[in-house]
Amino acid sequence: MPMHNLQALVVDDSKVGRLTMMKKLEAMGLKVELAESGQQAFEYLARQHPDLIFMDHMMPEMDGFEVTRRIKADPATHEIPVIIISGNDEAEFIAEARAAGAIDAIAKPPATEVLETLLASLEKLGTAAPKPATVVPAPAPAVDMAEVQA
């Protein structure tokens, strides 16, 4: 099974749902962080930028579509791919998820093969969120003290 060097955020109000996704994704080599609500996801995203987000559809207070719309509206997070996970995988639902800004919607619990295909396509297309560039300061130029004192 291919190993993916990606960091994922799993957002699901169900502890069982979060842990199930975490186990599947970690078995595939991903680093996984968890959030149990849209608000927790926003707090996490204020500090970290995962390569992708798996977003539960049905959550109290704010559903996955609304959380996704807000993530996509924020210039700091709009590049992060969001995948909606739901018990509903009908074409109309998938279209609604994509209209909210998700790259796809998958049935839950997702089959490992579905996740592999999705992750492989993200990596191939380079659509996983770009990491912020690390700025390395240039080395200070050598100074000849004789020239400075002259």
C-alpha positions in Angstrom: 0.0 0.0 0.0 1.5 3.4 -0.9 2.5 5.7 1.9 1.4 9.3 1.8 3.4 12.0 3.5 0.5 14.3 4.1 -1.1 15.9 7.0 -4.9 15.7 7.3 -7.5 17.4 9.5 -10.6 15.2 10.2 -13.6 17.2 11.3 -16.5 15.1 12.7 -18.8 15.5 15.6 -18.8 11.7 16.1 -15.9 10.3 18.1 -16.3 7.0 16.4 -16.3 8.8 13.0 -13.1 10.7 13.9 -11.3 7.7 15.2 -12.3 5.5 12.3 -11.0 8.0 9.8 -7.8 8.6 11.8 -7.0 4.9 11.9 -7.6 4.5 8.2 -5.5 7.6 7.3 -2.7 6.8 9.7 -2.5 3.3 8.3 -1.8 5.0 4.9 1.0 7.1 6.4 -0.8 10.3 6.9 -0.4 12.5 10.0 -3.9 13.2 11.3 -5.3 15.9 13.6 -8.9 15.9 14.8 -11.6 18.5 15.4 -15.1 17.7 16.6 -16.8 20.9 15.3 -16.5 23.6 12.7 -15.4 26.0 15.4 -12.6 23.6 16.5 -11.6 23.3 12.8 -11.3 27.1 12.5 -9.2 27.3 15.7 -6.9 24.6 14.3 -6.6 26.3 10.9 -5.6 29.6 12.6 -2.4 27.8 13.7 -1.8 25.0 11.2 -2.4 24.4 7.5 -3.0 20.7 6.7 -2.6 19.2 3.3 -6.3 18.3 3.2 -9.4 18.3 5.3 -12.0 15.5 5.6 -15.2 17.2 6.6 -18.3 15.5 8.1 -21.5 16.8 6.5 -24.0 16.5 9.4 -22.7 18.4 12.5 -24.6 20.5 15.0 -24.3 24.3 15.0 -22.7 24.4 11.5 -22.9 21.7 8.9 -19.9 20.6 6.8 -21.1 22.6 3.8 -21.0 25.9 5.8 -17.6 25.1 7.4 -16.3 24.4 3.9 -17.7 27.6 2.4 -16.0 29.6 5.2 -12.7 27.8 4.7 -12.8 28.5 1.0 -13.8 32.2 1.6 -10.7 32.8 3.8 -7.6 33.7 1.7 -5.4 31.9 4.3 -7.1 28.6 3.9 -8.8 28.6 0.5 -6.1 26.5 -1.1 -6.7 23.5 1.2 -8.6 20.7 -0.5 -11.8 19.7 1.4 -13.5 16.3 1.0 -17.0 16.0 2.5 -17.7 12.6 4.1 -21.3 11.6 4.5 -23.7 8.7 4.4 -25.2 10.3 1.3 -23.2 9.7 -1.9 -25.9 10.6 -4.5 -25.0 12.7 -7.5 -27.1 15.7 -6.3 -25.4 15.6 -2.9 -21.9 15.5 -4.5 -22.8 18.4 -6.7 -24.0 20.4 -3.6 -20.7 19.6 -1.8 -18.7 20.8 -4.8 -20.7 24.0 -5.0 -19.8 24.6 -1.4 -16.1 24.3 -2.4 -15.3 20.7 -1.7 -13.2 18.8 -4.3 -15.3 15.7 -3.7 -17.8 14.0 -1.4 -17.4 10.4 -0.4 -19.5 7.9 1.5 -18.7 7.1 5.1 -17.0 5.1 6.2 -14.9 5.4 3.1 -13.3 2.2 1.7 -9.5 2.2 1.8 -9.5 1.9 -2.0 -11.5 5.1 -2.3 -9.1 6.9 0.0 -6.1 5.6 -1.9 -7.5 6.7 -5.2 -8.4 10.1 -3.9 -5.0 10.7 -2.2 -3.1 9.5 -5.3 -5.0 11.9 -7.5 -4.4 14.8 -5.1 -0.7 14.0 -5.1 -0.5 13.5 -8.8 -2.2 16.8 -9.5 -0.3 18.6 -6.8 -3.6 19.9 -5.4 -2.7 19.2 -1.8 -2.3 22.5 0.0 1.0 24.2 -0.7 3.2 24.5 2.4 4.3 28.1 3.2 7.7 28.8 1.9 10.5 28.7 4.5 12.5 31.9 4.4 16.2 31.3 5.0 18.1 34.5 5.6 21.1 35.0 3.3 24.5 34.6 5.1 26.0 37.9 6.1 28.7 39.1 3.7 32.3 38.8 5.0 33.5 42.2 6.2 37.2 43.1 6.0 37.7 45.2 9.1 40.8 46.9 7.5 38.5 48.3 4.7 35.9 49.5 7.3 38.6 51.4 9.4 40.1 52.9 6.2 
